[in-house]
Amino acid sequence: MNGASREALAAGRESLDALTDNTSADATKLADELAAVTTLLDREVSLRRVLTDPAQSGEAKAELAQRLLSGQVGGETVDLVSGMVRSRWSRSRDLVDATEELANTADLTAAQKAGALDGVEDELFRFGRIVSSSPELRSALTDKAATATAKGELLRSLLGGKANVATERLVVRLVTQPRGRSLEAGLESLSKLAAARRDRMVAVVTSAVPLSDQQKQRLGAVLAKLYGREMHLNLDVDPAVLGGITVQVGDEVINGSIAERLDEATRRLAG
């Protein structure tokens, strides 16, 4: 997102945070209702265009949202969505993306309140690795011929009782409502969103052998100093790196593996 949409999303995040800071607010219920609104806006193209039409006043768009949603979702969700459509959006599609992000954020907030956010971050990362290493599972979860119900049941059989309830909810929603994204891209987005709940960046660390607790703490401290923010480490083991580690933060890769140094030496000899 850029321009007006980025500002509108930031305002929506602030409104959601204000709601969920209230201990009486049910973050999980908010997540379900915002997800339902996302589905509605994704399906009804003409509706989202009207709700983001810059030629219409913000108040008129808010009143339309209130008429449509009142009685369908709770008052807190109605107020949140009404506030969002009062804002200006660069593209109508951005409103759908923003509503979906707030639904996911609400689930992550519930996990954070329960002291389970770290576990959810790790589970999302591990599930992504499982999917990438299992073509059969990925095929089953992305099969366009399979129903959303069947995919949801498969995921619940895999994750139910084994993963945090927030992890299960987030993954089921992603798989059953992909909205044109790849499964890998969706899981990466969720992982980054989880890290953002603590204003942390995510570093994917690949090593030949598991890192010790001391090594993890030292690496986390070094990366936090380098990037100026707390860093969440997603750890992966791959004997192919032959030693050392590789660290990926966003699009930047810090490669300290022996394999990379051997490849570099080979390239120099060949040159």
Residue pairs with C-beta under 8 A, 6 or more apart in sequence:
1 9
1 90
1 94
1 97
1 98
2 90
3 90
4 87
4 88
4 89
4 90
5 89
5 90
5 91
5 94
5 95
5 98
7 87
7 88
8 84
8 87
8 88
8 89
8 94
8 95
8 98
9 94
9 98
9 101
11 83
11 84
11 87
12 80
12 83
12 84
12 87
12 98
12 99
12 102
13 102
13 105
15 80
15 83
15 84
16 30
16 80
16 102
16 105
16 106
16 109
19 25
19 30
19 76
19 80
20 27
20 30
20 106
20 109
20 113
25 76
27 106
27 107
27 109
27 110
27 113
28 106
28 107
28 110
28 169
29 74
30 74
30 76
30 77
30 80
30 103
30 106
31 103
31 104
31 106
31 107
31 110
31 169
32 103
33 73
33 74
33 77
34 77
34 80
34 81
34 99
34 100
34 102
34 103
34 106
35 100
35 103
35 173
35 177
36 72
36 73
37 69
37 73
37 77
37 81
37 99
37 103
38 96
38 99
38 100
38 103
38 177
39 177
40 47
41 47
41 48
41 51
41 95
41 96
41 99
42 48
42 96
42 177
42 179
45 92
47 68
48 92
48 93
48 95
48 96
49 92
50 56
50 61
50 64
51 61
51 64
51 65
51 85
51 92
51 95
52 61
52 85
52 89
52 91
52 92
52 94
52 95
53 61
54 88
58 85
58 86
58 87
59 86
61 85
61 86
62 82
62 83
62 85
62 86
64 85
65 78
65 81
65 82
65 85
66 78
66 82
69 77
69 78
69 81
70 78
80 102
81 99
84 95
84 98
84 99
85 95
89 95
96 179
100 179
101 193
103 173
104 170
104 173
104 190
104 193
105 193
105 197
107 166
107 169
107 170
108 117
108 120
108 166
108 170
108 193
108 194
108 197
109 197
110 166
111 117
111 119
111 120
111 164
111 166
111 167
112 197
112 198
116 164
116 166
117 194
117 197
117 198
118 232
119 164
119 167
120 164
120 166
120 167
120 170
120 194
121 191
121 194
121 195
121 202
121 232
121 234
122 234
123 163
123 164
123 167
124 167
124 170
124 171
124 187
124 190
124 191
124 194
125 191
125 204
125 234
127 159
127 163
127 167
127 171
127 187
128 184
128 187
128 188
128 191
129 236
130 137
131 137
131 138
131 141
131 183
131 184
131 187
132 138
132 184
138 183
140 146
140 151
140 154
141 151
141 154
141 155
141 175
141 183
142 175
142 178
142 182
142 183
143 151
148 176
148 177
151 172
151 175
151 176
152 172
152 175
152 176
155 168
155 171
155 172
155 175
156 168
156 172
159 167
159 168
159 171
160 168
163 171
170 190
171 187
171 190
174 181
174 183
174 186
174 187
174 190
175 183
178 186
181 189
191 202
191 234
192 202
195 201
195 202
195 232
198 230
198 232
199 229
199 230
200 229
200 230
200 231
200 232
201 223
201 227
201 229
201 230
201 231
201 232
201 249
201 250
202 231
202 232
202 234
202 249
203 223
203 231
203 232
203 233
203 234
203 247
203 248
203 249
204 234
204 236
204 247
204 248
204 249
205 211
205 219
205 233
205 234
205 235
205 236
205 245
205 246
205 247
206 236
206 237
206 238
206 241
206 245
206 246
206 247
206 248
206 257
207 235
207 236
207 237
207 238
207 241
207 244
207 245
207 246
208 237
208 238
208 239
208 240
208 241
208 242
208 243
208 244
208 257
209 237
209 239
210 235
210 237
211 219
211 235
211 245
216 233
216 235
219 233
219 245
219 247
220 231
220 233
223 231
223 233
223 247
223 249
224 230
224 231
227 249
231 249
240 259
241 257
241 258
241 259
241 260
242 257
242 258
242 259
242 262
243 257
243 258
243 259
244 256
244 257
244 258
244 260
244 261
245 256
245 257
246 253
246 254
246 255
246 256
246 257
246 260
247 253
247 254
247 255
247 256
248 254
